[in-house]
Amino acid sequence: MKMKRIIAVVLALALVFAFAACGKNTDDPADPTPVENNTDATPVAFANEGTIKIGGIGPITGDLAQYGMAVKLGAELAVAEINAAGGINGYEVAFNMQDDQGDAEKSVNAYNSLKDWDMQMLMGTVTSTPCVAVSAEAAADNMLLLTPSGSSIDAISAGDTCFRVCFSDDNQGIVAADYIADNNLATKVGVIFNSSDSYSTGIKDNLLTEAAARGFEIVAEEAFTNDSATDFSAQINNMQAAGAELVFLSMYYTPASLILKQARDIGYAPIFFGPDGMDGILGMENFDTTLAEGLRYLTPFLETATDDATVKFVTNFKNSYPDQASYLNQFAADAYDAIYALKAASELANVTADTAASEVGDLLKVALTQVSVDGVTGTAMSWAADGEPQKQPRVAIINDGTVAAA
Amino acid sequence: MKFLSQLISGISLGSIYALIALGYTMVYGIAKMLNFAHGDVIMVGAFVVYTACVKGGMNPALGVLIAIAFCTVLGVVIERLAYKPLRQAASLAVLITAIGVSYFLQNMALLIFGSDTKQFSSVVSLKPITLAGGSLTISGEIVTTIIVSVVIMIALTLFVNKTKPGKAMRAVSEDKGAAQLMGINVNGMISLTFAIGSALAAIAGALMCSTYPALSPYAGAMPGIKAFVAAVFGGIGSIPGAMVGGVLLGVIENLSKGYISSQLSDAIVFGVLIIVLLVKPTGIMGKKINEKV
């Protein structure tokens, strides 16, 4: 009798484990979720069997979701277009975007689950801080990492397989300073930056260096941290008292929206200028767009531009995502170009579905320096061996609640 | 002029700290417990106003009233479910429970509203005041916050010192057992304390998010901690102390940002707190308590 019971228990346990194992196989969060081919109704026949797997990481939820969602949609659009045209080297492209909420730890977890999915190359991460952590992992694995928008210097400094589509902070700080000097926007400039964020500090440092070279004066330099990102009255008062004619907002748009409001509250109206992190400010829920009137920011992508690549991208984006047009911004464009750059490099290096990730890293790090991609964020984009793109940013200005070329 | 505008911003920030600190000090004074979930009740209050006014298009005054009612009920429910069963337990157990409630509220808000920051519309329709020929502007939110904090502080002081329920509250605070023997409903009094504290939290939430219009599930956490510091600074348990502590904290924080370093301001604020506590361990207006041995 007792024996029977033991056997029953053992059998029951075995069953449970068997089910658990089954569940793991089918419900694994890292399971492939290839992008649906939504541009063409008839299924495309691919010349070769198998898929080329591109991973993506970014903040699809959270404070920075505006960036992550834009990257996701931009990349998915490029993948759908490429698949409709026969894929890369005749292989279907699978794209799998994982959420990191802009957090370094979650980002590394996302990277590991993408590796379990057998990703061959990574388009990510979207923001700089997680990218620093993930690029260290990628360099150790010899994984090719192409970040669409991670612009801090150290985001791709971990190894020679790390590249970026957007311009670096170096470039943003310098170009912003040059723009101020070239256009005689102001002679007295104030800078507000987030001292707990490497994106923010990096741009500020380079702006200060270039300002000295270009001969305009930095009259006030004020910091805040993630923990004190609500009250900016002291910083703004100092800007006003120092007589800053232009305030450079070296940060992302969430704190910037508060600064714009608090500056208006005390009746202070300088020229506001910022890096590409300002992109998306108009898409914030319930944001009073009149606050951002006249705000200038660096951007490589303007929806209103009339060149062929931009027109094609804008039209296809709007057709594919009619309800999500607010995500049509430079991050979507960066991601779109990133996927096309990976395609061009993969074709040059003849990457197949069976090429191992580490081998892809070796092939593409050479191929990316040899390609010339005519993209949305710039024509004849190419890369230096250190991973930096070769192109110049443009400046946008907000007029009557819409973005125009400055 | 710069000093004056820094001072006014400091007082405004301080009034918000004071408003939150009043809730902390009220609950600590009567129930002798640190309600660390107070900051998150503020966040809930702000979200109720956001839902009613921004999403539902209601009148701001009506929205604030709904938030007050909602938070009052929430405060009483939290007290009944989480703190009342622990009335006889060690104070550490209650403290940990309060932290648990704080995380619970944050995560509920995350589930319902998501973690992206919402832009809050001001509930204050007062026009900004311009002084000294336009070189000094004080926003309507700042004026309202300062006035509301002072009015609430006076009303609370009168309530606790001059009314019958106030007297009963003070009795409960002094000796629960003896108060019960005198026929005071101890549980009722503690519930009333939580109801008042949470109603204040709703007002603080609406005013805080009107001045700094970014609302996220974590919006209450940092101001909650700062307000707790303000309450300790002024002498926890003392109602005028919370007001004084809050305003001083805001002014010190803003002046050190404005004149010393915007990176070191938090270090300076907490440094001042340590010095005050070294010199006067019960806070600026705290009463000295002689323990009978």
Interface residues (C-beta under 8 A of the other chain):
Chain A: T61 G62 D63 A65 Q66 Q101 S195 E222 A223 F224 T225 D227 S228 T230 D231 S233 A234 Q235 N237 N238 Q240 A241 T254 S257 L258 K261 Q262 D265 I266 G267 M284 E285 N286 F287 D288
Chain B: M1 K2 S5 Q6 S9 G10 S12 L13 V54 G114 S115 D116 T117 K118 Q119 F120 S121 P128 T130 G134 T137 I138 S139 E141 I142 Y212 P213 A214 S216 A219 M222 P223 E253 N254 L255 K257 G258 S261 S262 Q263 S265 D266
